[in-house]
Amino acid sequence: MIETGLKDKVVIVTGGAAGIGKATARRFAQEGCRVASWDVKEAEAEPGGIFQKVDVTNSAAVDAAVDEVVRRLGGVRVLVNNAGILRDGQLVRMKDGALAGLMSDEQFDAVISVNLKGVFHCTRAVAKQMIAAGSGGAILNASSVVGLYGNFGQTNYVASKAGVIGMTRVWARELGKYGIRVNAVAPGFIATEMVQSMPEKILQGLVARTPVQRMGQPEDIANAYLWLASDAASFVSGAVLSVDGGAVTGT
């Protein structure tokens, strides 16, 4: 069995109320970590951890929440920037030769604010605490396979997830000298509550586009985060790990 070196370490997981975030918070708790789960929706804390209602688009709220984590649990060693939203729509939609719709400023700004600027807020707040503590750490960012190859009707989401990859690579360069590793995970089609609510025909299409012929489970992504945070990945930084059942190679 691989020794992760994570027992008793403090972990923040954003978007921890459901789906991949909840599975990730649970997986780190199973490893003996003290987990702070953040979300805008109410949720229960993992055993030995805490839940905080935090809006990652609010930098002051993020700073205050990090201070509370340090006060109640100790210095943060792992940050999982998982929080994200969707506001899908075509850039320009035509029907019968006439303009039928546009992606609105509100749709674009909402996704960028949570998925990209929220990652910036959380990483800035945690990184300065990690640097001050002098004990290093791991910062893990949620990208997506669509951030690598694009996707119809997701200008805003793809822009945010591609931006996360860019920030990951910058921060790996900037923070490495402090013993802080920064990596991204690019999930493929994952069977979260939101995805499973889609029509069966669409779900079948997603499976057909995945070479291993199944959708991923939230635990698949949680395990990837755990490995990247662990001592087993101590020489991995600036990487983008696709956890997609081969979807990128299958496009």
C-alpha positions in Angstrom: 0.0 0.0 0.0 1.3 3.5 -0.9 1.9 5.7 2.1 0.2 9.0 1.3 1.7 11.1 4.1 -1.6 12.8 4.5 -2.8 11.6 7.9 -3.9 14.5 10.2 -3.2 17.1 7.4 -5.7 19.9 6.9 -7.5 19.9 3.6 -9.9 22.5 2.1 -12.3 21.2 -0.6 -14.4 23.9 -2.4 -17.8 22.9 -3.8 -17.8 20.1 -1.2 -21.6 19.7 -0.8 -22.3 17.3 -3.6 -20.8 15.4 -6.6 -17.1 15.3 -7.1 -16.5 17.7 -4.2 -18.4 15.6 -1.7 -16.6 12.4 -2.9 -13.3 14.2 -2.6 -13.9 15.5 0.9 -15.0 12.0 2.0 -11.9 10.4 0.4 -9.5 12.7 2.2 -11.4 12.2 5.5 -11.0 8.4 5.0 -7.3 9.0 4.7 -7.3 10.6 8.2 -7.3 14.2 7.1 -9.1 17.1 8.8 -11.3 18.4 6.0 -12.9 21.8 5.7 -15.7 21.5 3.1 -16.8 24.7 1.5 -20.0 25.4 -0.5 -22.7 28.0 -1.0 -25.3 25.2 -0.1 -25.6 23.8 3.4 -23.9 20.4 3.9 -22.6 18.2 6.7 -19.0 18.2 7.8 -16.9 15.1 7.3 -15.9 13.3 10.5 -13.2 15.3 12.3 -13.7 18.3 10.0 -15.8 21.3 9.5 -18.3 22.7 7.0 -18.2 26.4 6.0 -20.7 28.3 3.8 -18.4 30.2 1.5 -18.9 32.0 -1.8 -15.6 31.7 -3.6 -16.4 34.8 -5.7 -16.1 36.9 -2.6 -12.4 37.4 -1.8 -13.0 38.8 1.7 -15.2 35.8 2.6 -12.5 33.4 1.3 -9.8 35.1 3.3 -12.0 35.0 6.4 -12.8 31.3 5.8 -9.1 30.4 5.5 -8.4 32.2 8.7 -11.1 30.2 10.4 -9.8 26.9 9.1 -6.3 27.7 10.4 -7.7 28.7 13.8 -9.9 25.6 14.2 -8.0 22.9 12.4 -4.5 24.1 11.8 -2.4 25.2 8.8 -3.7 24.2 5.4 -1.6 21.6 3.5 -4.0 20.8 0.6 -6.4 23.0 -1.3 -8.8 21.3 -3.8 -10.4 24.0 -6.0 -13.4 22.0 -7.1 -16.3 24.6 -7.0 -17.8 25.3 -10.4 -21.0 26.1 -12.2 -22.5 25.7 -15.7 -24.4 28.3 -17.7 -24.4 26.7 -21.2 -25.5 28.3 -24.4 -24.2 28.9 -28.0 -22.3 32.1 -28.7 -24.7 32.9 -31.5 -27.8 30.7 -32.2 -29.6 30.9 -35.5 -32.9 29.3 -36.5 -34.4 29.4 -40.0 -31.9 32.1 -41.0 -32.8 34.4 -38.1 -31.0 35.2 -34.9 -32.6 33.1 -32.1 -30.2 33.7 -29.2 -26.9 34.9 -27.9 -24.8 33.9 -24.9 -25.4 36.8 -22.5 -22.8 38.8 -20.5 -24.5 37.4 -17.4 -24.0 33.8 -18.5 -20.3 34.4 -19.4 -19.5 36.5 -16.3 -21.2 34.1 -13.8 -19.1 31.1 -15.0 -15.8 33.0 -15.1 -16.5 34.5 -11.7 -16.9 31.1 -10.0 -14.8 28.7 -12.1 -11.8 31.0 -12.8 -11.8 33.9 -10.4 -12.9 31.7 -7.5 -9.9 29.5 -8.0 -7.7 32.7 -8.0 -9.3 33.9 -4.8 -8.9 30.6 -3.0 -5.4 29.9 -4.2 -4.2 33.4 -3.3 -5.6 33.1 0.2 -4.2 29.6 0.9 -0.9 30.1 -0.8 0.1 33.0 1.4 -0.8 31.0 4.5 1.3 28.0 3.2 4.2 30.3 2.5 4.0 31.9 5.9 3.8 28.4 7.6 6.9 27.2 5.6 5.7 23.6 5.4 4.8 23.4 1.7 1.6 22.0 0.4 -0.4 20.9 -2.6 -2.9 23.0 -4.6 -5.2 21.0 -6.9 -7.4 22.7 -9.5 -10.5 21.4 -11.3 -10.1 21.8 -15.0 -12.0 19.6 -17.6 -11.3 17.7 -20.8 -13.4 20.4 -22.5 -10.7 22.9 -21.4 -8.3 20.8 -23.5 -10.4 20.3 -26.7 -13.4 22.6 -26.5 -17.1 21.7 -26.5 -20.2 22.9 -28.4 -22.3 25.4 -26.4 -19.8 26.0 -23.7 -17.8 29.1 -24.5 -17.8 30.4 -20.9 -17.1 27.0 -19.3 -14.3 26.1 -21.7 -12.7 29.5 -21.3 -12.8 29.1 -17.5 -11.3 25.6 -17.5 -8.6 26.4 -20.1 -7.8 29.4 -17.9 -7.4 27.2 -14.9 -4.8 25.1 -16.7 -2.9 28.3 -17.5 -3.0 29.5 -13.9 -1.9 26.0 -12.7 1.2 26.2 -14.8 2.1 29.8 -13.7 1.6 28.9 -10.0 3.7 25.7 -10.3 6.5 28.0 -11.4 5.9 30.7 -8.8 5.2 28.6 -5.7 7.6 25.6 -6.3 10.4 27.3 -4.4 8.2 27.3 -1.3 7.6 23.5 -1.5 4.1 24.1 -2.9 3.1 21.8 -5.8 0.2 22.9 -8.1 -1.6 20.5 -10.4 -4.8 20.3 -12.3 -7.2 17.4 -12.9 -9.3 17.3 -16.1 -12.3 15.1 -15.5 -14.2 13.6 -18.4 -17.9 12.7 -18.2 -18.6 12.0 -14.6 -21.8 10.5 -13.2 -22.7 13.3 -10.8 -26.3 14.1 -9.8 -26.4 16.9 -12.4 -25.2 14.7 -15.2 -27.4 11.7 -14.3 -30.5 14.0 -14.6 -29.9 14.3 -18.3 -32.1 12.4 -20.8 -31.0 8.8 -21.3 -30.2 9.4 -25.0 -27.7 12.1 -24.1 -26.1 9.8 -21.4 -25.7 7.0 -23.9 -24.0 9.5 -26.3 -21.5 10.5 -23.5 -20.7 6.8 -22.9 -20.2 6.2 -26.6 -17.6 9.0 -26.7 -15.6 7.5 -23.9 -13.3 4.7 -25.0 -13.6 2.6 -21.8 -17.3 2.6 -22.4 -18.5 3.9 -19.1 -19.0 7.2 -17.3 -16.6 8.0 -14.5 -17.7 8.1 -10.9 -17.0 11.0 -8.5 -14.7 8.6 -6.6 -12.5 8.3 -9.7 -11.7 12.0 -9.5 -11.4 12.0 -5.7 -8.7 9.3 -6.0 -6.8 11.3 -8.5 -6.8 14.3 -6.2 -5.7 12.2 -3.3 -2.7 10.8 -5.3 -1.7 14.2 -6.5 -1.8 15.5 -2.9 0.2 12.6 -1.6 3.9 12.0 -1.1 3.7 9.5 -4.0 3.4 12.5 -6.3 6.1 14.6 -4.6 7.8 15.3 -7.9 4.7 16.1 -9.9 3.9 19.8 -10.4 2.5 21.9 -13.2 0.7 18.8 -14.6 -2.8 18.4 -16.0 -4.0 14.9 -15.3 -6.9 13.8 -17.5 -9.2 11.4 -15.7 -11.6 10.7 -18.6 -11.6 7.1 -19.6 -9.7 8.0 -22.7 -12.1 10.7 -23.9 -9.3 13.0 -25.1 -7.6 10.4 -27.1 -11.0 9.3 -28.5 -11.9 12.8 -29.9 
